Amino acid sequence: MGKISLEGLEFHAYHGVYPHERSSGNKFEVDVVVETEIQDSAFQDDLRGTINYEDLYSLVKTEMERPSKLLETVAHNIAETILKKFASAKNAEVKISKFNPPIGGVCKKASVVVATFRT
């Protein structure tokens, strides 16, 4: 067993409750960690036995392009889609951070972490 992670993925997206967030968008950062079986691919040096980083990034990008009011919804959708798309994924953890959230004070970023597990 091992973990594959993509850290610091940056997107300009249109997630938020307020109209200005959904019209002008904001900067977001996404971190993804997927627990998967990696021994076969490690020993055979073969990409077919693991989760391709490019495919994982593409999945995250597609979900980030779908506007949503809540980061919880986006993170959940990403995590669930990972488990559906990659049969070898045992669990997925997704952290989404919104930079300069509109909270009425100084805040560099607000984050949500969602974890899903294959049953």
Secondary structure, DSSP 8 states (H G I E B T S, - for coil): -EEEEEEEEEEEE---SSHHHHHH-EEEEEEEEEEE--HHHHHHT-GGGS--HHHHHHHHHHHHTS--S-HHHHHHHHHHHHHHH-TTEEEEEEEEEEES-SSSS--SEEEEEEEEE--
